[in-house]
Amino acid sequence: MAYAQAGDAGNGLRRLRRVWYVRFSREMQWPEGKAFAFTIFDDPDSQTLEGGRETYAFLRDSGLRTTKAVWPVRGPREPSDHGGTCAEPEYRAWSQQLQREGFEIALHNATLHTSTREETIGALEKFREYFGAYPVSMANHYYANEGIYWGDARVSGPVRLAYNVLTRWKNSHRYFGHVPGHPYFWGDLCRDRMRYVRNFAFADINTLAACPMMPYHDPARPFVDRWFACSEGSNVQSLNRRIAEQEQDRLEEEGGACIMYTHFGHGYTGSAGSLDPRFRDLITRLSRKNGWFVPVSTLLDYLGSRNSAGTGRRIITPAERRSLELRWLAHKIRFGTA
């Protein structure tokens, strides 16, 4: 019953949000006369060099430029995943080639396991050495306990209590990247060296409709300069549902913006390296539309220039944050992800 009530509340909030967004979107104009915006933020979990090359070559040839997160180093302890890192010369050279081709390289914490402050500092310096600057955007790695405002720190008040009950308290006080004095603290570095951090995911291709205030600053979480939301697509099946033909058409009709969250290492390529045919067909169809296909930070910079009186970020209100938290919790109850 509680789950059903949460779902009903989520549906009501989505309807109210849709009415607000339709009014807002009438004023949205995309660069170059484009009708909508679309991009992808790809976490490196389980991504091999061979599979990644296949996927990104297809995106490149389709005219899309998206964002690929990396682990700058391979740490000394037991990894949480078998994905590649920039410590491997061939993987690093490939990531640098993607950057030269116009893809954004972002951060997914220091490595495949929890890192101390000193290890994170070292990883950020390696990132700058490899890519010429500190990362502009990042997403927390679930298995890295130096996550910034992650786990139950993502939400507030009664929503935090509901989240902890839903997750059986396994993420309560688990992440410490934002806790000064803790060995895993690096919040000051995140604030000073990065512009955007990913947070809430929603089951809607139109991310901007779900979070029209992004990129936003949350004064209650001062170690992140600006937050952004994303559309749920953690694996190939989820992403294919989210960008199905009717969803693409709706994104175009609404003049919206989609930031897809995914892991290209989760089912996109088969054992022979072949790309999932449904994903290939959907991206090919999408690429033929009049979309603005740019990396995540480029899209967020543009949104920030339009919705924040020229400051590049908007200060979120408590009411706006409560709405985001409630709708995200409803999403998590339904999908159990992100």
C-alpha positions in Angstrom: 0.0 0.0 0.0 2.8 2.4 0.9 4.5 1.7 -2.5 1.2 2.3 -4.4 0.6 5.6 -2.5 4.1 6.7 -3.4 3.6 5.8 -7.0 0.3 7.8 -7.1 2.0 10.8 -5.5 4.8 10.5 -8.1 2.2 10.5 -10.9 0.5 13.6 -9.6 3.8 15.4 -9.2 4.7 14.4 -12.8 1.5 15.9 -14.1 2.0 19.2 -12.2 5.6 19.3 -13.4 4.5 18.7 -17.0 2.1 21.7 -16.9 5.0 23.9 -15.6 7.4 22.6 -18.1 5.1 23.2 -21.1 4.9 26.8 -20.1 8.7 27.0 -19.6 9.6 25.3 -22.8 7.8 27.8 -25.0 10.7 30.2 -24.2 13.4 27.6 -24.8 15.4 28.1 -28.0 18.2 25.6 -28.8 21.4 26.7 -30.7 21.6 26.5 -34.5 17.8 26.2 -34.8 17.8 22.7 -33.2 14.5 21.3 -32.0 15.7 19.5 -28.9 18.9 18.4 -27.1 20.2 14.9 -26.4 23.4 13.6 -24.8 24.6 10.6 -22.7 26.7 10.4 -19.5 28.4 7.0 -19.6 30.0 5.5 -16.4 33.0 3.2 -17.1 31.7 0.2 -15.0 32.4 -3.1 -16.7 33.5 -1.3 -19.9 36.2 -3.1 -21.9 38.4 -1.4 -24.4 37.0 -3.5 -27.2 33.4 -2.9 -26.3 33.9 0.8 -25.7 35.6 1.3 -29.0 32.7 -0.3 -30.8 30.1 1.8 -29.1 31.9 5.2 -29.3 32.8 4.7 -33.0 29.1 4.2 -33.7 28.2 7.3 -31.7 30.9 9.3 -33.5 29.8 8.2 -36.9 26.2 9.0 -36.0 27.1 12.6 -35.3 26.7 12.4 -31.5 29.2 13.8 -29.0 28.5 12.6 -25.5 30.3 12.3 -22.1 32.5 9.4 -21.0 33.5 9.1 -17.4 36.8 7.5 -16.5 38.8 6.2 -13.6 42.2 8.0 -13.8 44.1 5.3 -11.8 43.9 1.7 -10.9 44.1 1.6 -7.1 46.0 -0.8 -4.9 43.0 -2.6 -3.3 40.4 -5.1 -4.4 38.4 -3.5 -7.3 34.6 -3.4 -7.3 34.5 -3.9 -11.1 36.6 -5.2 -14.0 36.3 -2.1 -16.2 39.3 -0.4 -17.8 41.1 2.6 -16.3 43.5 5.3 -17.6 46.3 3.4 -15.8 46.3 1.1 -18.9 48.2 2.9 -21.7 45.9 1.6 -24.5 42.7 2.6 -22.7 44.2 6.0 -21.8 45.2 6.6 -25.4 41.7 5.7 -26.6 40.1 8.1 -24.1 42.4 10.9 -25.2 41.5 10.2 -28.8 37.8 10.5 -27.8 38.5 13.8 -26.3 40.2 15.0 -29.5 37.1 13.9 -31.4 34.9 16.1 -29.3 33.7 13.8 -26.6 33.8 15.1 -23.0 35.9 13.1 -20.5 34.5 13.2 -17.0 35.3 11.6 -13.6 33.8 8.6 -11.9 35.8 9.0 -8.7 39.4 8.1 -8.4 39.3 4.3 -9.2 37.2 1.1 -8.9 37.3 1.1 -5.0 37.1 3.5 -2.1 39.9 6.0 -2.0 41.4 8.2 0.7 41.8 12.0 0.2 45.4 11.6 -0.7 44.6 9.0 -3.3 41.8 11.2 -4.8 44.2 14.1 -5.0 46.7 11.9 -6.9 43.9 10.7 -9.3 42.8 14.3 -10.0 46.4 15.2 -10.9 46.6 12.2 -13.2 43.4 13.3 -14.8 44.8 16.8 -15.4 48.0 15.3 -16.8 46.2 13.0 -19.2 43.4 15.4 -20.4 44.9 18.9 -19.9 42.6 20.1 -17.2 40.6 18.9 -14.2 37.2 17.3 -15.0 34.3 19.6 -15.6 31.7 17.0 -14.6 31.5 13.8 -12.6 29.3 11.1 -11.2 29.8 9.2 -8.0 30.8 5.5 -8.2 28.4 3.5 -6.1 31.1 1.4 -4.6 33.4 4.3 -3.7 32.7 5.4 -0.1 34.2 8.9 -0.8 31.0 9.7 -2.7 29.9 13.3 -2.5 26.5 13.6 -0.8 25.6 10.1 -1.8 23.5 7.4 -0.2 21.1 8.9 2.3 23.0 12.2 2.1 21.3 12.7 -1.3 17.9 13.4 0.4 16.5 15.3 3.4 14.2 15.0 6.3 11.3 12.5 6.0 12.5 11.5 2.5 15.8 10.4 4.0 14.0 8.3 6.5 11.8 6.7 3.8 14.9 6.1 1.7 16.7 4.4 4.5 13.8 2.2 5.2 13.5 1.3 1.6 17.2 0.4 1.3 17.3 -1.3 4.8 19.7 1.4 6.0 22.6 -0.1 4.0 23.4 3.4 2.6 23.0 5.3 5.9 26.2 7.2 6.8 28.1 5.2 4.2 29.6 8.0 2.1 32.0 10.6 3.4 33.4 12.7 0.6 31.5 15.7 2.0 32.4 15.2 5.6 35.3 17.5 6.7 38.0 15.7 8.7 37.1 12.2 7.5 40.0 10.3 5.7 37.7 10.2 2.6 36.9 13.9 2.5 37.6 15.7 -0.7 34.5 18.0 -0.9 36.6 21.1 -1.1 38.4 19.8 -4.2 35.1 18.9 -5.8 33.7 22.4 -5.2 36.9 24.1 -6.4 37.8 22.0 -9.4 34.6 20.7 -10.9 31.5 22.4 -12.1 28.8 19.7 -12.4 27.9 16.6 -10.4 25.2 14.1 -11.4 22.4 13.3 -8.9 18.7 12.3 -9.4 17.6 10.0 -12.2 14.0 9.9 -13.6 12.1 7.6 -15.8 11.5 10.3 -18.4 13.4 10.9 -21.6 12.9 14.6 -21.1 15.3 15.3 -18.3 14.8 19.0 -18.4 11.0 18.5 -17.8 11.9 16.4 -14.7 14.4 19.0 -13.5 13.8 22.3 -15.2 16.0 24.2 -12.7 19.2 22.4 -13.6 22.1 23.1 -13.3 21.3 24.2 -9.7 23.2 24.9 -6.5 21.9 23.5 -3.2 23.1 25.6 -0.3 22.5 22.6 2.1 25.2 20.8 0.1 27.9 23.4 -0.4 30.7 21.2 -1.7 29.0 20.7 -5.0 29.0 23.8 -7.2 26.1 22.7 -9.5 24.0 19.6 -9.7 22.3 18.0 -12.7 19.7 15.3 -13.2 19.6 12.5 -15.7 17.2 10.1 -17.4 17.3 6.5 -16.3 19.0 4.1 -18.7 21.5 2.2 -16.6 21.9 -0.7 -19.0 21.0 -1.4 -22.7 17.5 -2.7 -22.0 16.7 0.3 -19.8 18.1 2.9 -22.2 16.4 1.3 -25.2 13.0 1.6 -23.4 13.8 5.2 -22.5 14.7 6.2 -26.1 12.0 4.2 -27.9 10.5 5.7 -31.0 7.5 7.3 -29.3 9.7 8.7 -26.6 12.1 10.3 -29.1 9.1 11.9 -30.9 7.8 13.2 -27.6 11.2 14.7 -26.7 11.2 16.5 -30.1 7.6 17.7 -29.7 8.3 19.1 -26.3 11.5 20.8 -27.4 13.2 19.2 -24.4 16.6 18.0 -23.3 17.7 14.5 -22.4 20.8 13.6 -20.4 20.8 9.8 -20.5 22.6 8.0 -17.7 24.1 4.6 -18.6 26.9 2.1 -18.5 28.0 1.2 -22.0 29.7 -1.9 -20.4 26.3 -3.3 -19.4 25.0 -5.3 -22.3 25.7 -3.0 -25.3 28.1 -5.3 -27.0 28.0 -9.1 -27.4 30.8 -11.6 -27.0 31.9 -11.0 -30.6 31.9 -7.3 -30.1 28.8 -6.6 -32.1 26.6 -3.7 -30.9 23.1 -4.3 -29.7 20.9 -4.0 -32.8 18.0 -2.3 -31.1 20.3 0.4 -29.6 21.9 0.8 -33.1 18.5 1.3 -34.7 17.2 3.7 -32.1 20.3 5.9 -32.1 20.4 5.9 -35.9 16.7 7.1 -35.9 17.4 9.7 -33.3 20.5 11.1 -35.1 18.4 11.8 -38.1 16.2 14.2 -36.2 17.0 17.9 -35.7 18.7 17.5 -32.4 21.5 19.3 -30.6 23.9 16.4 -29.9 26.6 17.8 -27.6 28.4 16.6 -24.4 26.8 17.0 -21.0 28.8 20.0 -19.9 28.2 21.9 -23.1 24.4 21.4 -22.6 24.6 22.4 -18.9 26.6 25.5 -19.7 23.9 26.5 -22.1 21.0 25.8 -19.7 22.9 27.7 -17.0 23.3 30.7 -19.2 19.5 30.8 -19.7 17.9 30.0 -16.4 20.2 31.7 -13.8 20.3 35.4 -14.8 23.7 34.9 -16.3 25.4 33.5 -13.2 25.6 29.9 -14.7 23.8 28.3 -11.8 20.4 28.7 -10.0 19.9 28.4 -6.3 17.3 25.7 -5.7 14.5 26.5 -3.3 13.4 24.1 -0.5 10.1 23.4 -2.2 11.9 22.6 -5.5 14.2 20.2 -3.7 11.3 18.5 -1.9 9.7 17.9 -5.3 12.8 16.4 -6.8 13.4 14.2 -3.8 9.8 12.9 -3.7 9.7 12.2 -7.5 13.1 10.5 -7.3 12.1 8.3 -4.4 9.0 7.3 -6.3 11.3 6.4 -9.2 13.5 4.3 -7.0 10.6 2.4 -5.5 9.4 1.5 -9.0 12.8 0.8 -10.7 15.2 0.3 -7.8 18.1 2.0 -9.6 20.1 5.2 -9.6 
